[in-house]
Amino acid sequence: MRDLSVIIPARNEIFLAKTIERVLATIEADTEVIAVCDGYWPDPPIVDQPRVNVLHYTDSIGQR
């Protein structure tokens, strides 16, 4: 089990990949990032890393 989970809800966020990179660069504990993509695939794409989990919903399911 991780010490901390950072959940980032996203819908057409152009800075999602950069936000994840910065979180990973500044963490101190055993932290995971969970990005929830609501109805889109991030562009630029998220780099595959062991501490990053991406949840993708094909159809938009609501507000962030």
Residue pairs with C-beta under 8 A, 6 or more apart in sequence:
2 30
2 31
2 32
3 29
3 30
3 31
4 27
4 29
4 30
4 31
4 32
5 31
5 32
5 33
5 34
6 23
6 31
6 32
6 33
6 34
7 34
7 36
8 16
8 19
8 20
8 23
8 33
8 34
8 35
8 36
9 36
9 38
9 64
10 16
10 35
10 36
10 37
10 38
10 42
10 64
11 37
11 38
11 39
11 40
11 60
11 64
12 40
13 19
13 42
14 43
16 35
16 37
16 42
16 46
17 42
17 44
17 45
17 46
17 47
20 33
20 35
20 46
20 47
20 52
21 47
23 31
23 33
24 31
24 33
24 49
24 51
24 52
31 51
32 51
32 52
32 53
33 51
33 52
33 53
34 53
34 54
34 55
35 42
35 46
35 52
35 53
35 54
35 55
36 55
36 57
37 54
37 55
37 56
37 57
38 57
38 60
38 61
38 62
38 64
39 57
39 58
39 59
39 60
39 61
40 60
41 56
46 52
46 54
